[in-house]
């Protein structure tokens, strides 16, 4: 008899440039190909560092998921139609933040191709050292084993 189990793959690095991202700026990853893995959803983790002049109130960063079933045309050219994965407060200057989001909480399956975008609304540019930033994801799917 076959058994259905949750499958979780190893961390996979996402290519995105967050260092020195200007206030009000958006960074979007390269396209992530899910056409062969067919993950149902993924846990996304972002490591980032704020800049030196962050406002102490009302400052946030937003993480978006952009989807495409063909890999050419994504949800939109900006973030107005993309799914918000996470909104988080980032109100301390020169501070490291690690945040995570589950794409499955959006109520649908992960598309064949997807991108991750980050919007900086902290009041200042992010830290300039690329070593202070990373984006990874862990794909999740259901599989059967004998």
C-alpha positions in Angstrom: 0.0 0.0 0.0 1.3 3.5 -0.9 1.7 6.1 1.7 1.2 9.8 1.0 3.7 12.1 2.8 4.7 15.7 2.7 7.9 16.3 0.8 10.3 19.2 1.7 13.3 20.0 -0.5 16.5 21.7 0.6 17.0 25.4 0.7 17.3 27.0 -2.7 18.9 30.4 -3.1 17.0 33.1 -5.0 18.8 35.6 -7.1 17.8 39.1 -6.1 19.8 42.3 -5.4 18.7 44.0 -2.2 21.8 45.9 -1.1 21.4 49.7 -1.3 17.7 49.3 -2.3 16.3 52.9 -2.2 13.4 53.9 0.0 10.3 53.3 -2.2 12.3 50.9 -4.4 11.4 47.4 -5.4 13.8 44.5 -6.1 12.5 41.5 -7.9 14.2 38.1 -8.2 15.0 36.3 -11.3 12.4 33.8 -12.5 12.2 30.6 -10.4 11.3 27.6 -12.5 8.8 25.3 -10.8 7.6 23.5 -14.0 9.4 20.3 -13.2 9.4 20.2 -9.4 5.8 21.3 -9.2 6.0 22.4 -5.6 2.5 23.0 -4.2 3.9 25.9 -2.0 7.1 27.1 -0.6 8.5 28.7 2.6 10.4 31.9 1.6 13.1 33.4 4.0 14.6 36.8 3.6 17.6 38.1 5.5 18.1 41.8 5.3 19.7 44.8 7.0 18.1 48.3 7.2 20.1 51.4 6.4 21.4 54.1 8.8 18.4 56.6 8.8 15.3 54.5 9.2 12.2 56.3 10.6 11.1 54.9 14.0 7.4 54.9 13.1 5.4 53.6 10.2 8.2 51.9 8.4 7.6 48.6 6.7 8.9 46.2 4.0 6.6 44.1 1.9 7.3 40.7 0.3 5.4 39.9 -2.8 4.9 36.7 -4.9 4.6 37.2 -8.7 3.3 34.2 -10.7 3.3 33.0 -14.3 2.1 29.8 -15.8 4.2 30.3 -19.0 7.3 31.9 -17.5 7.1 35.0 -19.8 4.3 37.2 -18.5 4.1 37.6 -14.7 1.2 39.0 -12.6 2.1 42.6 -13.5 4.9 45.0 -14.1 4.6 46.5 -10.6 3.3 45.1 -7.3 -0.3 46.3 -7.7 -1.7 42.8 -8.6 1.0 40.6 -7.0 0.2 38.6 -3.9 1.5 40.1 -0.6 3.3 37.3 1.2 4.4 39.3 4.2 4.3 42.9 5.6 6.7 43.5 8.4 7.8 46.4 10.5 11.4 47.5 10.1 11.8 50.5 12.3 15.4 50.3 13.6 18.4 51.6 11.8 21.3 49.3 10.8 19.4 46.2 12.1 19.3 42.7 10.8 15.9 41.2 10.1 15.0 37.6 9.1 11.5 37.1 8.0 9.7 34.1 6.5 6.4 33.6 4.6 4.5 30.6 3.4 3.2 30.9 -0.2 0.5 28.4 0.7 -1.3 31.0 2.8 -2.3 32.8 -0.4 -4.9 30.2 -1.0 -3.6 28.7 -4.2 -0.9 26.5 -5.6 2.5 27.8 -6.6 2.6 28.6 -10.3 5.0 27.0 -12.8 7.2 30.1 -12.6 7.4 32.7 -9.8 9.3 35.6 -8.6 9.8 37.2 -5.2 9.8 41.0 -4.8 10.7 43.2 -1.9 9.4 46.8 -1.4 11.5 49.1 0.8 9.3 51.6 2.7 11.7 52.2 5.7 12.5 55.8 5.0 16.1 55.1 3.8 18.1 52.9 1.5 19.0 49.4 2.7 22.5 48.7 3.9 25.1 48.6 1.1 26.8 45.3 1.8 25.5 42.4 -0.2 26.7 40.0 2.5 23.8 41.3 4.7 21.2 40.0 2.4 19.9 36.6 1.2 16.6 35.1 -0.1 16.0 31.4 0.0 13.0 29.1 -0.4 12.1 25.5 0.5 9.7 23.9 -1.9 7.0 21.6 -0.4 4.9 19.0 -2.2 3.1 15.8 -1.5 4.5 12.5 -2.8 3.7 8.8 -2.5 6.1 6.1 -1.3 5.5 2.4 -1.4 
